[in-house]
Amino acid sequence: MEVNQLKNGLYQSVTHGQLEINEVIDNIRLFLENEPEAAYSLVIGTDSHEKPGKINGTKTISLVTAILVHRKGFGGKYFWKRTTAFNIHNLREKIYAETMSSLNFASGFVPLLKKKLNGNVPSYNLEIHIDVGEHGDTRDMIKEVVGMVTGNGFVAKTKPDAYGASYVADKHT
C-alpha cells in the first residue's frame, strides 16, 4: 500500500472516532511517549467477511485492517480501516488478500510512524497477525503466509496468538 493509499479514507477508533492517518500516527506517538520506559507491541492484522450479494456478478469481501499499540500489562489502543476486495473465490484467496492487506499497510505505515517518532520514543515489537491456525481449514496455509510475512522482514503470529486479526479486526468486519 503506497503512502497515498494510506491517506485515502478515514480510520476508525472507539476512543477517538474517525481519523486521518496522520492523526492515527499522532495518537500512537503520544501513547508511546506517555510511558517511555514501558514495553510495547505494535500489531497489524486483517480479517475479512464475505459481503452479502454480488456486485456485477462478482463476489466481494469486506477487509478490515487493524493497527494496535499495546503497552504490556497496561492496555492499549487500536484503530481500523475497512476496504473492499473483489473476485475472492475461495479460502486461499481470502487468506492471501488478508495477509497482503496487512503487509501493504505495514509497508506504508511503519516508515511514516518511524519518521514521526524520530528515534525519541521507546522501542516496540512489530508483529503481523495472520488469521490462520493449526486447527481448521487454514492449517495447510500456515507456512505459505508466514513465509510471505517473514520474507518481507516482519514477525508473523498465527492463531491462537493472532489476536490482532482473529479478534480485533474480526470485531469490525
Secondary structure, 3 states (H helix, E strand, C coil): CCHHHHHCCCEEECCCEEECHHHHHHHHHHHHHHCCCCCEEEEEEEEEEEEEEEECCEEEEEEEEEEEEEECCCCEEEEEEEEEEECCCCHHHHHHHHHHHHHHHHHHHHHHHHHHHCCCCCCEEEEEEEEEECCCCCHHHHHHHHHHHHHCCCEEEEECCCHHHHHHHHHCC
